[in-house]
Amino acid sequence: MKRRIVIKVGSNALTRPDGRLDVTRMSALVDQIAWLRTKGCEVILVSSGAVACGRRELDIEHELDSVEQRQLFSAMGQAKLIGLYYDLFREYHIHVGQVLTMKENFQPGEQYQNQQACMRVMLENGVLPIVNENDTVSVTELMFTDNDELSGLIAQMMQADTLILLSNIDGIYTGNPANPQSQLIKEVAPGTDLSQYIQTEKSSAGRGGMQSKYATASKIQASGIRVIIANGKRENILVDLMEQPNTTPHTIFKTC
């Protein structure tokens, strides 16, 4: 039976210091996802980066409010983002499908069932789903907290074995990761409270942060799904997590 993995890649893992999309990093992640598929893994990719991508595409000379900026840049950036993924995965003859969703689609009912059925038929036919929030219509109270929350809901809906949250940090530390005295927490048993260690600062490019990742990881772990927080900027991180887990920095939320 194939292992089903949901991989969420955050904006900070996909962008360069100047805020532009890091196509080299995207290409490396695609290479690794293609490798995972050769090892019998079904992969669902939850990708941030649309707003950051679109922000660099257009110079605006007049002011836009925060909602208008989000709608405009996500509409432009999502088209570029999915186009890049299409081209990169095509090198491996992997078909991709785009799933744009909203928080209300995860309420019990027809929309939830339709969304689940769509992604199931994609996987059954070898198509790799690439999921993102529909930022053009998801505004204010209708938004997910971030794509960490979205990826957790996808993992539960699709009954995944593992959720991998890729950011620009190796995992949860006992203090500020910049402090040499801080130590990486490698394993988290069910029911463990790490709230005293969680840094509240948010990422520069995305809406998330370690607080969000910890909340998602704890919730998903409690539902019986293994969660890994790792650094998407590390070379070969997805391959190393599978082949060299003991020497690859990460935090794993175990289920038993």
Phi, psi and chi 1 to 4 in degrees:
 res  aa     phi    psi   chi1   chi2   chi3   chi4
   1 MET       -  135.2 -175.5  176.0  177.7      -
   2 LYS   -69.7  143.9  -70.8 -173.5  174.8 -178.6
   3 ARG   -83.9  135.0  -75.3  174.2  -70.8  176.5
   4 ARG  -104.3  122.9 -176.8  168.6  -67.7  172.0
   5 ILE  -122.2  130.2  -57.8  173.9      -      -
   6 VAL  -100.7  123.3  174.9      -      -      -
   7 ILE  -113.8  121.1  -61.6  171.3      -      -
   8 LYS  -106.2  124.7  179.4  -99.1  176.3  177.9
   9 VAL  -114.2  124.4   55.2      -      -      -
  10 GLY   -85.3  166.9      -      -      -      -
  11 SER   -59.2  -39.6  -65.4      -      -      -
  12 ASN   -66.7  -24.9  -86.6  -23.3      -      -
  13 ALA   -82.1  -16.5      -      -      -      -
  14 LEU  -106.5   -6.0  -74.8  178.0      -      -
  15 THR  -117.2  153.7   52.5      -      -      -
  16 ARG   -85.0  170.9  -58.0 -175.7  -52.8 -161.0
  17 PRO   -56.0  -29.1  -28.5   36.0      -      -
  18 ASP   -83.2    3.8   64.4   -0.2      -      -
  19 GLY    90.2   -7.0      -      -      -      -
  20 ARG   -79.1  155.5  -65.2 -179.2 -176.8  -84.4
  21 LEU   -64.1  133.1 -161.3   64.2      -      -
  22 ASP   -92.3   91.0 -171.1  -20.5      -      -
  23 VAL   -66.3  -33.0  178.9      -      -      -
  24 THR   -62.0  -41.7  -58.3      -      -      -
  25 ARG   -66.3  -42.0 -177.7   68.5   54.7 -159.0
  26 MET   -58.3  -44.8  -79.6 -176.0   68.7      -
  27 SER   -61.9  -40.6  179.2      -      -      -
  28 ALA   -65.2  -39.4      -      -      -      -
  29 LEU   -66.5  -39.2  -72.2  169.8      -      -
  30 VAL   -62.6  -43.2  166.4      -      -      -
  31 ASP   -55.0  -43.7  -66.3  -15.9      -      -
  32 GLN   -72.4  -37.5  -65.3  170.9   69.9      -
  33 ILE   -65.5  -39.6  -69.6  171.0      -      -
  34 ALA   -61.2  -39.7      -      -      -      -
  35 TRP   -64.4  -42.6  179.3   85.0      -      -
  36 LEU   -58.6  -39.3  -74.2  172.2      -      -
  37 ARG   -64.5  -34.2  -76.3  169.4   55.7  107.5
  38 THR   -69.2  -18.5   67.9      -      -      -
  39 LYS   -94.4   12.8  -60.4  -60.6  177.5 -177.1
  40 GLY    87.8   18.0      -      -      -      -
  41 CYS   -98.0  135.8  -61.7      -      -      -
  42 GLU   -89.1  129.2  -78.3 -175.8  -26.4      -
  43 VAL  -119.1  134.2  177.2      -      -      -
  44 ILE  -115.7  124.5  -61.4  170.7      -      -
  45 LEU  -103.0  123.3  177.4   60.9      -      -
  46 VAL  -105.8  110.6  178.7      -      -      -
  47 SER  -116.5  125.2  178.9      -      -      -
  48 SER   -83.4 -172.4  -57.1      -      -      -
  49 GLY   109.2   -8.9      -      -      -      -
  50 ALA   -66.1  -46.7      -      -      -      -
  51 VAL   -65.6  -44.5  174.1      -      -      -
  52 ALA   -61.1  -37.7      -      -      -      -
  53 CYS   -67.3  -45.6 -171.2      -      -      -
  54 GLY   -71.1  -30.5      -      -      -      -
  55 ARG   -60.0  -27.9 -172.8  174.2  -73.4  121.8
  56 ARG   -90.3   -2.6  -61.6  -68.5  172.1  175.1
  57 GLU   -91.1  -19.9  -69.2  -64.8  -56.9      -
  58 LEU  -142.9  130.1 -174.4   65.9      -      -
  59 ASP   -92.8  121.1  -69.1  -33.5      -      -
  60 ILE  -103.7  124.5  -57.9  -64.8      -      -
  61 GLU   -93.2  -10.5  -63.6 -179.5   -9.4      -
  62 HIS  -116.2  163.0   54.9  -80.7      -      -
  63 GLU   -78.6  141.3  -71.9 -167.3    3.3      -
  64 LEU  -123.6  143.7  -63.3  173.2      -      -
  65 ASP   -75.3  172.8   65.4   32.7      -      -
  66 SER   -62.1  -36.8   58.9      -      -      -
  67 VAL   -69.0  -43.2  172.9      -      -      -
  68 GLU   -62.4  -41.5  -70.8  173.8  -30.4      -
  69 GLN   -61.2  -45.8  -72.6 -175.3   40.1      -
  70 ARG   -61.6  -44.3  179.7  177.5  170.3   80.5
  71 GLN   -65.7  -46.3  -69.5  175.3  -46.9      -
  72 LEU   -65.5  -50.9  175.9   61.7      -      -
  73 PHE   -70.5  -35.1  -64.9  142.1      -      -
  74 SER   -69.1  -37.6   65.2      -      -      -
  75 ALA   -61.9  -43.8      -      -      -      -
  76 MET   -73.6  -43.8  -63.1 -179.2   62.1      -
  77 GLY   -68.9  -35.1      -      -      -      -
  78 GLN   -63.8  -38.8 -175.1   64.2   31.7      -
  79 ALA   -61.9  -43.5      -      -      -      -
  80 LYS   -68.6  -41.9 -179.3  177.0 -179.8  179.5
  81 LEU   -61.1  -49.7 -167.5   68.7      -      -
  82 ILE   -69.6  -31.1 -161.0   68.7      -      -
  83 GLY   -64.6  -41.3      -      -      -      -
  84 LEU   -65.3  -44.8  -75.6  169.4      -      -
  85 TYR   -60.6  -41.6  -83.6  128.1      -      -
  86 TYR   -57.7  -48.8  174.4   86.2      -      -
  87 ASP   -65.1  -41.6  -71.3  -20.7      -      -
  88 LEU   -68.9  -43.2  -68.3  168.8      -      -
  89 PHE   -72.5  -26.1  -83.0  112.9      -      -
  90 ARG   -63.8  -27.5 -171.5  170.2   60.7  172.8
  91 GLU   -60.2  -24.8  -64.5  -63.9  -42.7      -
  92 TYR  -103.8    9.6  -69.3   96.4      -      -
  93 HIS    59.1   34.7  -54.5  -70.4      -      -
  94 ILE  -101.9  123.0  -64.9  174.3      -      -
  95 HIS   -81.6  140.6  -63.2  -73.2      -      -
  96 VAL  -121.9  153.9  -58.7      -      -      -
  97 GLY  -133.5  141.6      -      -      -      -
  98 GLN   -94.6  131.4  178.5  177.8 -119.9      -
  99 VAL  -123.0  109.4  178.7      -      -      -
 100 LEU  -102.6  127.9  -64.5  178.1      -      -
 101 THR  -134.6  172.3 -171.7      -      -      -
 102 MET  -135.4  162.1  -61.8 -175.5  -63.3      -
 103 LYS   -59.5  -36.7 -162.4  164.0 -171.9  173.6
 104 GLU   -66.4  -19.8   62.6 -170.3   51.5      -
 105 ASN   -69.8  -10.4  -64.1  142.7      -      -
 106 PHE  -100.2    7.1  -71.9   87.5      -      -
 107 GLN   -78.2  144.4  -63.4  -61.3  -43.6      -
 108 PRO   -55.3  136.4  -22.8   33.4      -      -
 109 GLY   144.4 -166.4      -      -      -      -
 110 GLU   -63.4  -42.0 -173.3  176.1   -1.5      -
 111 GLN   -63.1  -41.3  -70.2 -176.1  -13.4      -
 112 TYR   -62.4  -45.8 -179.7   90.4      -      -
 113 GLN   -65.7  -38.9  -66.5  167.7    1.5      -
 114 ASN   -65.1  -41.7  -72.1  -18.9      -      -
 115 GLN   -64.0  -43.5 -176.6  173.7 -120.7      -
 116 GLN   -64.0  -43.1 -174.9 -178.7   44.0      -
 117 ALA   -65.2  -38.6      -      -      -      -
 118 CYS   -61.9  -46.8  173.1      -      -      -
 119 MET   -70.8  -32.4  -64.4 -177.6   67.7      -
 120 ARG   -65.2  -44.1 -177.4 -177.9  -61.9  129.8
 121 VAL   -69.5  -30.6   75.5      -      -      -
 122 MET   -62.9  -48.7  -70.0  169.4   74.0      -
 123 LEU   -64.5  -40.5  -68.0  171.7      -      -
 124 GLU   -61.9  -26.0  -71.6  173.3   -8.6      -
 125 ASN  -105.8   18.7  -72.1  -81.8      -      -
 126 GLY    75.7   13.7      -      -      -      -
 127 VAL   -90.7  134.1  177.1      -      -      -
 128 LEU   -89.7  114.0 -170.4  148.7      -      -
 129 PRO   -73.3  132.2  -14.6   29.6      -      -
 130 ILE  -114.6  114.4  -59.6  177.1      -      -
 131 VAL  -109.1  142.1 -174.1      -      -      -
 132 ASN  -152.3  160.0 -162.3    2.8      -      -
 133 GLU   -69.8  141.8 -177.7  172.9   12.2      -
 134 ASN   -78.4   84.0 -169.7  -13.2      -      -
 135 ASP   -67.5  -16.6  -68.5  -43.9      -      -
 136 THR   -71.6  -26.0   60.0      -      -      -
 137 VAL  -119.6  -14.0  -66.0      -      -      -
 138 SER   -88.9  104.1  -65.5      -      -      -
 139 VAL  -131.4  154.7  -65.0      -      -      -
 140 THR    43.8 -117.4   59.1      -      -      -
 141 GLU   -69.7  -12.2   72.4  -85.8    7.2      -
 142 LEU   -88.2   -3.2  -61.4  177.8      -      -
 143 MET   -83.1  152.4  -64.5  163.7   57.0      -
 144 PHE   -67.6  158.2  -66.9  101.9      -      -
 145 THR   -57.2  -41.3  -54.7      -      -      -
 146 ASP  -176.5 -175.8   46.9   51.7      -      -
 147 ASN   -76.4  -10.8  -89.2   -2.2      -      -
 148 ASP   -63.2  -48.4  -62.8  -37.4      -      -
 149 GLU   -61.5  -43.9 -179.7 -173.5   16.7      -
 150 LEU   -60.4  -45.3  168.8   58.1      -      -
 151 SER   -64.2  -34.7   62.9      -      -      -
 152 GLY   -64.7  -42.2      -      -      -      -
 153 LEU   -65.7  -37.8  -68.7  169.4      -      -
 154 ILE   -64.6  -43.5  -68.2  -71.0      -      -
 155 ALA   -59.8  -41.6      -      -      -      -
 156 GLN   -69.1  -45.4  -72.2 -179.5  -58.2      -
 157 MET   -61.4  -38.4 -178.6  179.4   74.0      -
 158 MET   -97.4    8.4  -61.1  -51.6  -64.6      -
 159 GLN    51.8   52.5  -61.5  177.1  -45.8      -
 160 ALA   -71.4  157.7      -      -      -      -
 161 ASP   -84.0  -35.3  -59.8  -69.6      -      -
 162 THR  -142.8  140.9  -56.0      -      -      -
 163 LEU  -114.9  125.3  167.6   63.4      -      -
 164 ILE  -112.8  121.0  -60.1  176.7      -      -
 165 LEU  -102.8  109.7  -58.4  174.7      -      -
 166 LEU   -99.1  124.8  -67.1 -179.7      -      -
 167 SER  -130.6 -152.5 -176.7      -      -      -
 168 ASN  -111.7   27.6   59.5  -14.1      -      -
 169 ILE  -140.7  150.9 -167.1  167.8      -      -
 170 ASP   -73.5  -16.5  -71.7  -31.0      -      -
 171 GLY   154.7 -153.6      -      -      -      -
 172 ILE   -94.3  128.6  -61.4  176.1      -      -
 173 TYR  -106.4  163.9  -77.4   79.3      -      -
 174 THR   -78.1   -4.3   55.2      -      -      -
 175 GLY  -164.2 -160.4      -      -      -      -
 176 ASN   -61.7  125.2 -171.0  -35.6      -      -
 177 PRO   -58.0  -23.7  -24.0   33.8      -      -
 178 ALA   -75.8  -16.0      -      -      -      -
 179 ASN   -83.0  120.5 -174.4  -19.1      -      -
 180 PRO   -59.0  -20.6  -21.6   32.3      -      -
 181 GLN   -78.1  -17.1  -58.2  -59.3  -43.0      -
 182 SER   -72.6  143.1  -60.6      -      -      -
 183 GLN  -118.7  143.5  -64.9 -176.3  -21.1      -
 184 LEU   -73.3  129.5 -180.0   66.0      -      -
 185 ILE   -84.4  114.1  -61.6  172.2      -      -
 186 LYS   -84.2  -38.6  -63.5 -179.7  179.1  178.9
 187 GLU  -132.1  143.0  -66.1 -174.5    4.0      -
 188 VAL  -127.8  115.5 -177.0      -      -      -
 189 ALA   -77.9  154.8      -      -      -      -
 190 PRO   -55.6  137.7  -26.0   34.9      -      -
 191 GLY    85.0   -0.9      -      -      -      -
 192 THR   -76.1  133.4  -55.9      -      -      -
 193 ASP   -99.3  113.0 -177.6    3.5      -      -
 194 LEU  -107.0   11.9  -62.3 -178.9      -      -
 195 SER   -57.3  -28.0   55.1      -      -      -
 196 GLN   -67.7  -19.0   62.4  178.9  -47.3      -
 197 TYR   -99.9   -7.1  -59.1  124.0      -      -
 198 ILE   -80.2  123.5  -57.2  -55.8      -      -
 199 GLN   -78.4  137.2  -53.8  -66.5  -54.5      -
 200 THR   -93.0   -7.1   56.2      -      -      -
 201 GLU   -63.9  143.0  -66.4   85.4   -1.9      -
 202 LYS   -98.8  161.5  -68.7 -171.1  176.2 -178.7
 203 SER   -68.3  158.9   57.0      -      -      -
 204 SER   -77.9  -32.9   58.2      -      -      -
 205 ALA   -97.4  -29.1      -      -      -      -
 206 GLY  -113.4 -174.8      -      -      -      -
 207 ARG   -93.9  -13.1  -58.2 -157.5  -52.9  -94.6
 208 GLY   -84.1 -159.4      -      -      -      -
 209 GLY   168.3  178.0      -      -      -      -
 210 MET   -66.4  -30.8 -166.2   50.6   71.1      -
 211 GLN   -58.9  -42.9 -162.4  166.6   30.7      -
 212 SER   -66.7  -42.9  163.7      -      -      -
 213 LYS   -65.0  -39.4  -72.2  170.9 -177.2   54.5
 214 TYR   -65.1  -43.3  172.5   61.0      -      -
 215 ALA   -61.8  -44.7      -      -      -      -
 216 THR   -65.4  -46.0  -66.2      -      -      -
 217 ALA   -61.1  -43.3      -      -      -      -
 218 SER   -63.3  -42.8  -61.4      -      -      -
 219 LYS   -66.1  -44.5 -178.2  177.8  179.8 -179.1
 220 ILE   -71.8  -36.9  -58.5  -51.8      -      -
 221 GLN   -58.2  -42.6  177.5 -168.6   42.3      -
 222 ALA   -64.5  -22.2      -      -      -      -
 223 SER   -88.3    2.3   70.3      -      -      -
 224 GLY    95.5   15.7      -      -      -      -
 225 ILE  -111.7  131.4  -62.2  172.6      -      -
 226 ARG   -70.8  137.6 -174.0  175.6   69.8  147.6
 227 VAL  -125.3  136.9 -178.0      -      -      -
 228 ILE  -124.4  130.9  -65.9  171.4      -      -
 229 ILE  -108.3  124.5  -60.2  174.4      -      -
 230 ALA  -146.6  173.1      -      -      -      -
 231 ASN   -94.7  109.6 -169.9  -20.0      -      -
 232 GLY   -71.3   -9.8      -      -      -      -
 233 LYS   -88.5   -8.3  -73.5 -174.7  174.8  -68.1
 234 ARG   -75.2  137.8  -79.6 -171.3  176.8  -86.4
 235 GLU   -61.6  133.8  -62.2  -64.6  -30.5      -
 236 ASN    61.1   29.6 -123.2   23.5      -      -
 237 ILE   -60.8  -41.8 -177.5   65.4      -      -
 238 LEU   -68.7  -38.9  -65.6  174.1      -      -
 239 VAL   -66.9  -44.4  174.7      -      -      -
 240 ASP   -65.7  -35.2  -72.4  -14.5      -      -
 241 LEU   -61.4  -32.0  -76.1  170.9      -      -
 242 MET   -85.4  -40.3  177.5  167.1  -76.6      -
 243 GLU   -96.2  -27.6  -65.4 -151.5  -43.1      -
 244 GLN  -134.2   57.5  -54.3  173.6   52.5      -
 245 PRO   -63.7  -29.3   23.2  -34.0      -      -
 246 ASN   -72.8  -23.1  -67.4  -26.8      -      -
 247 THR  -112.7    4.2   56.9      -      -      -
 248 THR  -101.3  120.7  -57.8      -      -      -
 249 PRO   -61.9  129.4  -20.3   32.4      -      -
 250 HIS  -174.3  168.2   65.8  -76.8      -      -
 251 THR  -116.9  127.2  -62.3      -      -      -
 252 ILE  -115.0  130.6 -178.6  169.3      -      -
 253 PHE   -96.3  102.7  -70.9   70.2      -      -
 254 LYS   -80.4  156.8  -67.4 -167.0  166.3 -176.9
 255 THR   -99.4  -13.1   54.4      -      -      -
 256 CYS  -158.8      -   60.3      -      -      -
